[in-house]
Amino acid sequence: MDEDDADYMQGSEDEDYGFDYSDNEDANESGSADVENMYYKAKSKKEEQPEEALKEFRAIIDQEEEKGDWGFKALKQSTKLLFLGLRRPNDALKTYTELLTYTKSAVTRNYSEKTINGILDYVGGGKGGVIEVDVLEKFYQVTKKALEEAKNERLSVKTNLKLAKLWLDRKEYGRLSKLIRDLHSATAATSEADDQSQRGTQLLEIYALEIQMYNETRNFKKLKEIYNASNAVRSAIPHPRIMGVIKECGGKMWMGERQWNRASEDFFESFRNYDEAGSPQRIQVLKYLVLANMLTGSEVNPFDSQETKPYKTDPQIKAMTDLVDAYQRREVHSAEKILQDNRSTIMDDGFIRAYIGELLRSLRTQYLIDLIKPYTRLELSFLAKQLNIETEEVEELLIGLILEGKVEGRIDQVGMRLELDRKQSLEKKRYAALNKWTEALELVHSTVVGKTATVGRSDPSILGPEGFGVREERWNL
């Protein structure tokens, strides 16, 4: 008995242990036993004699006067056999369409839903199936029609979400966009009497698909719009995997805008949700979190938190922890070696690779500032050799530091030297100190004058006869 059969057999009616059966009951029991024997006999031939098994499954369906349990099970096995075993998807579609007619009354709603979901997983390739897009769409179309007739709106939405995920995986963005519009319409049409948390949950699932689509198509304007809309949903109990997807794409969006702190926050939330859902994507997002954290320039180790600490020694994460250590020690050469030695776990990810240049630039900048501190003049070729990069790159880094005010000096492009103006820098500091001192004295002077004027108005006797100046005898020395 396979797992579907086992699930179906659970929950049968209470047995009657009496012995006074009527002739009719005996006949029904005998007939049921015969059909059951036929079913398992046909099932045993699926591997060695698939065509013979199909004939015997069809015999079970044909001999049922009314649509019943064993006919449904025979159609399910026939569909799976035709699709996976014999690779005849069009014939499998015919048996599946026939099976859907049994879902109205022949079997329980839960069992029919599980069977439909299982077959659609096979069809979509989730269990090893390979199918053309047109045939795949036909399977979902007949499912949608049957569910509409059965007024099973809940399963209809779930089925469309499953199809939308398939279109996303296959990069069928035209079909996906149309289906997302249909899903939004179906969700908007939900009556106020319905469970609002269920409505909100469905909305977040739709947003998660949209966010992924816009992220992959690099439509960042729409991505931000949907991301903000997802944050506005309140009445929802989403699966943590859905929130993991939304926050992951949000983190990537903030990275594109160079908002490293916000990206780090979203990647952490994404990791936490993926971890709760048991999704393997948590490892990849943890790498993104480490990357964003380094780009913020934070001295806090991302593996110090309770949630991330257990993954510090994970083989796929070890390279990133070593990179964090090298970054915090400002060891640019160690960082470069780690990246070179761990190409498969770090550099093969396109998203990480896009920001490694930014990370190395930040690290080289800090290294360069520390390196030039004791000097007043340095050859650019010397600095290039220390950083193991081209002279042109060193020049570009220094120009940026000079413009940002982090380095006081100029570049002699004829002699290819950096000349640091330590004296000018010291003079600037002196002038700045004098300015602060002058401002402080002016503030004290203004305060004293203000207080004197106030006292004079309240007690005129301290003023001269004309009301001006202080009395002369008061200032005799």
C-alpha positions in Angstrom: 0.0 0.0 0.0 1.5 3.4 -1.0 1.2 6.5 1.2 -1.8 7.8 -0.7 -3.6 4.5 -0.3 -2.7 4.5 3.4 -4.0 8.1 3.9 -7.2 7.2 2.1 -7.8 4.1 4.2 -7.6 6.0 7.4 -10.8 7.3 8.9 -13.1 4.5 7.6 -16.4 3.9 9.2 -16.6 2.0 12.5 -16.6 -1.8 11.9 -19.6 -3.9 12.9 -18.4 -7.0 14.7 -21.8 -8.7 14.6 -22.2 -11.9 12.5 -25.8 -11.6 11.3 -25.1 -10.3 7.7 -27.8 -10.3 5.1 -27.3 -11.8 1.7 -27.1 -8.3 0.2 -24.3 -7.3 2.6 -22.4 -10.5 1.9 -22.6 -9.7 -1.8 -21.4 -6.1 -1.3 -18.5 -7.3 0.8 -17.6 -9.9 -1.7 -17.7 -7.4 -4.6 -15.6 -4.9 -2.7 -13.1 -7.5 -1.9 -12.9 -8.5 -5.6 -12.4 -4.9 -6.7 -9.7 -4.4 -4.1 -7.9 -7.6 -5.3 -8.1 -6.3 -8.8 -6.6 -3.0 -7.8 -3.6 -4.4 -6.0 -3.0 -7.0 -8.7 -3.0 -4.2 -11.4 -0.7 -2.1 -9.2 1.8 -4.9 -8.9 2.2 -4.9 -12.7 3.1 -1.3 -13.0 6.8 -1.8 -13.2 7.1 -5.0 -15.3 3.8 -4.9 -17.4 2.7 -1.2 -17.5 0.3 -1.7 -20.5 -1.4 -4.7 -18.8 -1.7 -2.7 -15.6 -3.4 0.1 -17.5 -6.0 -2.3 -18.9 -6.8 -3.8 -15.5 -7.1 -0.3 -13.9 -9.5 0.6 -16.7 -11.5 -2.6 -16.0 -12.0 -1.4 -12.4 -13.3 1.9 -13.6 -15.7 0.4 -16.2 -17.2 -2.1 -13.8 -18.3 0.5 -11.2 -21.9 1.4 -11.7 -21.4 4.6 -9.8 -18.3 6.6 -9.4 -16.6 5.3 -6.3 -13.4 4.9 -4.2 -11.6 2.3 -6.3 -12.3 3.9 -9.6 -10.8 7.1 -8.3 -7.7 5.3 -7.1 -7.4 3.4 -10.4 -7.5 6.7 -12.3 -4.9 8.2 -10.0 -2.5 5.3 -10.6 -3.2 5.4 -14.4 -2.4 9.1 -14.5 0.9 8.6 -12.7 1.8 5.6 -14.8 1.1 7.3 -18.1 2.9 10.4 -17.1 6.0 9.1 -15.4 6.3 5.5 -16.5 5.2 5.6 -20.1 5.9 9.3 -20.8 2.6 9.9 -22.5 1.5 13.2 -21.0 -1.5 13.8 -23.3 -3.0 10.4 -22.3 -2.2 11.2 -18.7 -4.2 14.5 -19.1 -7.2 12.5 -20.3 -7.2 10.2 -17.2 -6.6 13.2 -14.9 -9.5 15.1 -16.4 -11.7 12.0 -15.8 -10.4 11.8 -12.2 -11.4 15.3 -11.5 -15.1 14.4 -12.1 -14.8 12.1 -9.1 -13.9 14.9 -6.7 -17.4 16.3 -6.5 -18.9 13.4 -4.5 -17.1 10.1 -4.9 -14.2 10.8 -2.4 -13.6 13.1 0.6 -12.6 16.7 -0.1 -9.3 16.3 1.8 -8.3 13.2 0.0 -9.2 14.7 -3.4 -7.2 17.8 -2.6 -4.1 15.8 -1.6 -4.3 13.7 -4.8 -4.7 16.8 -7.0 -1.7 18.5 -5.3 0.4 15.3 -5.7 -0.4 14.9 -9.4 0.4 18.6 -10.1 3.7 18.2 -8.3 4.5 15.3 -10.7 3.4 17.4 -13.6 5.4 20.4 -12.6 8.6 18.4 -12.3 8.7 18.5 -8.6 9.0 14.7 -8.4 11.1 14.0 -11.5 8.6 14.8 -14.2 9.5 16.6 -17.4 6.8 18.2 -19.5 6.3 20.8 -22.2 4.9 24.2 -21.1 1.7 23.9 -23.2 0.8 20.5 -21.7 1.6 21.8 -18.2 -0.8 24.7 -18.8 -3.5 22.3 -19.9 -3.2 20.3 -16.6 -3.8 23.5 -14.6 -6.6 24.7 -16.8 -8.6 21.5 -16.4 -7.9 21.7 -12.7 -9.0 25.3 -12.5 -12.3 24.5 -14.3 -13.1 21.5 -12.1 -12.4 23.5 -8.9 -14.6 26.4 -10.1 -17.5 23.9 -10.8 -16.9 22.4 -7.3 -16.8 26.0 -5.8 -13.6 25.1 -4.0 -12.1 28.6 -3.9 -9.4 27.8 -1.4 -7.9 25.1 -3.4 -8.3 27.1 -6.6 -6.1 29.9 -5.1 -3.6 27.4 -3.8 -3.4 25.8 -7.3 -2.9 29.1 -9.0 -0.1 30.0 -6.5 1.5 26.7 -7.3 1.3 27.4 -11.0 2.7 30.9 -10.5 5.7 29.5 -8.7 6.3 27.1 -11.7 6.1 30.1 -14.1 8.6 31.9 -11.9 11.0 29.0 -11.8 10.7 28.6 -15.6 11.1 32.4 -16.1 7.8 32.5 -18.0 7.3 36.1 -16.9 4.5 36.9 -19.3 2.3 34.0 -18.1 3.3 34.8 -14.5 2.2 38.5 -14.8 -1.2 37.5 -16.1 -1.7 34.9 -13.4 -0.7 37.4 -10.7 -3.3 39.8 -11.9 -5.9 37.0 -11.7 -4.8 36.2 -8.2 -5.1 39.8 -7.1 -8.6 40.0 -8.5 -9.6 36.8 -6.7 -8.2 38.1 -3.4 -9.9 41.5 -3.8 -13.2 39.8 -4.5 -13.1 38.0 -1.2 -16.0 39.1 1.0 -15.6 41.0 4.3 -17.2 38.0 6.0 -14.3 35.8 5.1 -11.3 35.3 7.4 -9.2 38.5 7.0 -6.0 36.7 8.2 -6.4 34.2 5.4 -6.9 37.0 2.9 -3.8 38.8 4.2 -1.8 35.6 4.1 -2.8 35.0 0.4 -1.9 38.6 -0.4 1.6 38.1 1.1 2.1 35.0 -1.0 1.2 36.9 -4.1 3.5 39.7 -3.1 6.4 37.3 -2.6 6.0 36.0 -6.2 5.8 39.6 -7.5 8.9 40.7 -5.6 10.9 37.7 -6.9 9.8 38.4 -10.5 10.7 42.1 -10.3 14.0 41.3 -8.6 14.9 38.9 -11.4 13.8 41.3 -14.2 15.6 44.2 -12.4 12.5 46.4 -12.2 13.6 48.1 -9.0 10.8 50.7 -9.1 8.1 48.1 -9.0 10.1 46.0 -6.6 10.2 48.8 -4.0 6.5 49.5 -4.5 5.5 45.9 -3.8 8.0 45.6 -1.0 6.4 48.6 0.8 2.9 47.1 0.1 3.9 43.8 1.7 5.1 45.7 4.8 1.7 47.4 5.1 -0.2 44.1 5.4 -1.2 43.6 9.0 -3.9 40.8 9.2 -1.9 37.8 8.1 -0.3 34.6 9.4 2.2 33.8 6.6 4.5 30.8 6.4 8.0 31.9 7.5 9.4 30.9 4.1 7.2 33.6 2.5 8.6 36.2 4.8 12.0 34.9 4.2 11.5 35.5 0.4 10.1 39.0 0.9 12.9 40.1 3.3 15.6 38.5 1.1 14.5 40.5 -1.9 14.2 43.6 0.3 17.8 43.2 1.4 18.9 42.9 -2.2 16.9 46.0 -3.1 18.6 48.0 -0.3 22.0 46.7 -1.4 21.3 48.1 -4.9 20.7 51.5 -3.3 23.9 51.2 -1.2 21.9 51.3 2.0 24.0 48.7 3.8 22.4 49.0 7.2 18.9 48.5 6.0 20.1 45.6 3.8 21.7 44.0 6.8 18.5 44.3 8.9 16.4 42.7 6.1 18.9 39.9 5.5 18.9 39.1 9.2 15.1 38.9 9.2 15.2 36.7 6.1 17.7 34.4 7.6 15.6 34.1 10.8 12.5 33.2 8.9 14.2 30.7 6.6 15.8 29.1 9.6 12.4 28.8 11.3 11.0 27.2 8.1 14.0 24.8 7.8 14.8 26.2 4.4 18.3 25.5 3.0 18.2 29.1 1.6 19.1 30.3 5.1 22.8 29.5 4.3 22.9 31.7 1.2 21.1 34.5 3.0 23.5 34.3 5.9 26.3 34.9 3.4 24.4 38.0 2.2 24.0 39.2 5.8 27.8 38.9 6.4 28.5 40.8 3.2 26.1 43.6 4.1 27.5 43.8 7.6 31.1 44.2 6.4 30.0 46.9 3.9 28.5 48.9 6.8 32.0 49.1 8.3 30.6 47.7 11.5 33.0 46.2 14.0 30.3 43.9 15.4 30.8 40.3 14.3 27.5 39.0 12.7 28.1 35.6 14.2 27.9 36.9 17.8 24.1 36.7 17.7 22.2 33.8 19.2 20.5 33.0 15.8 23.7 32.9 13.7 26.2 31.5 16.1 25.3 27.8 15.4 26.3 28.3 11.7 29.7 29.8 12.4 31.5 26.4 11.7 29.3 25.3 8.8 31.6 24.3 5.9 29.7 26.7 3.5 30.0 29.6 6.0 33.6 29.0 7.2 35.0 31.1 4.3 32.7 34.0 5.1 33.7 33.9 8.8 37.4 34.0 7.8 36.6 36.9 5.5 35.0 38.8 8.4 38.1 38.2 10.6 40.4 39.5 7.8 38.2 42.5 7.2 38.1 43.5 10.9 41.9 43.2 11.1 42.2 45.3 7.9 44.3 42.5 6.3 43.6 43.1 2.6 46.0 40.4 1.4 44.4 37.7 3.6 40.9 38.8 2.3 42.0 38.5 -1.3 43.5 35.0 -0.7 40.3 33.8 1.0 38.3 35.0 -2.0 40.6 33.2 -4.4 40.7 30.0 -2.4 36.9 29.8 -1.9 35.6 30.7 -5.3 32.9 28.0 -5.2 31.3 29.1 -1.9 31.7 32.9 -2.4 32.5 34.1 -5.8 30.3 31.7 -7.8 27.2 33.5 -6.4 26.5 36.3 -8.8 24.9 38.6 -6.2 27.9 38.4 -3.9 30.4 38.8 -6.8 28.7 42.1 -7.7 29.6 43.6 -4.4 33.0 42.0 -3.7 34.6 44.9 -5.6 32.9 47.4 -3.3 34.1 45.4 -0.3 37.7 45.2 -1.5 37.7 48.9 -2.2 36.5 49.7 1.3 39.2 47.4 2.8 42.0 48.8 0.5 40.9 52.3 1.5 41.3 51.6 5.2 44.6 49.8 4.6 45.8 52.8 2.5 44.9 55.4 5.2 46.8 53.4 7.8 49.8 52.8 5.4 50.4 56.5 4.6 50.1 57.9 8.1 53.9 58.1 8.9 54.9 59.6 5.6 55.0 63.0 3.8 55.7 61.7 0.3 55.2 58.3 -1.3 55.6 56.8 -4.8 52.4 55.5 -6.3 54.2 52.5 -7.5 55.2 51.6 -3.9 51.6 51.9 -2.8 50.5 49.8 -5.7 53.0 47.1 -4.8 51.8 47.1 -1.2 48.2 46.7 -2.3 49.0 44.3 -5.1 47.0 46.4 -7.6 47.7 48.6 -10.6 49.1 52.1 -10.2 46.0 53.5 -11.9 43.8 51.9 -9.2 45.9 53.4 -6.4 45.6 56.8 -8.0 41.8 56.5 -8.2 41.6 55.5 -4.5 43.7 58.4 -3.5 41.7 60.9 -5.5 38.6 59.7 -3.8 40.2 60.0 -0.3 41.4 63.5 -1.1 38.0 64.7 -2.4 36.3 63.2 0.7 38.8 65.0 3.0 40.2 61.8 4.5 43.7 62.5 3.2 45.3 66.0 3.2 47.6 66.2 0.2 47.9 66.2 -3.6 49.0 63.8 -6.4 52.0 64.8 -8.5 51.0 63.1 -11.8 54.3 64.0 -13.4 56.4 62.3 -10.7 53.6 59.9 -9.9 53.9 60.7 -6.2 51.5 61.4 -3.3 52.6 64.5 -1.4 51.0 64.8 2.0 50.6 68.3 3.4 51.2 67.7 7.1 52.0 71.4 7.8 48.9 72.6 6.1 46.8 70.1 8.0 48.4 71.3 11.3 47.7 74.9 10.4 44.1 74.1 9.6 43.7 72.5 13.0 45.2 75.5 14.7 42.9 77.9 12.8 39.9 75.7 13.7 40.9 75.8 17.4 41.4 79.6 17.3 38.0 80.0 15.7 36.3 77.9 18.4 38.2 80.0 21.0 37.0 83.3 19.4 33.4 82.1 19.2 33.5 81.1 22.9 34.9 84.6 23.9 32.2 86.4 21.9 29.6 84.3 23.5 30.9 85.2 27.0 31.1 88.9 26.0 27.5 88.9 24.7 26.3 87.3 27.9 28.0 89.8 30.2 26.8 92.8 28.2 23.2 91.4 28.2 23.2 90.9 32.0 24.6 94.4 32.6 22.0 96.1 30.5 19.3 94.2 32.3 20.5 95.2 35.8 20.8 98.9 34.6 17.2 99.0 33.6 16.0 97.6 36.9 18.3 99.9 39.1 19.0 103.3 37.4 21.1 104.5 40.4 24.1 102.6 39.0 24.0 104.8 35.9 25.3 108.3 35.4 23.2 111.5 35.4 22.3 111.2 31.8 21.5 107.5 32.1 24.7 106.6 30.3 27.7 104.8 31.5 28.6 103.7 35.0 29.1 106.3 37.8 32.7 107.7 37.8 33.5 107.1 41.4 32.7 103.5 40.9 35.7 103.1 38.6 38.3 105.2 40.6 41.5 103.2 40.9 
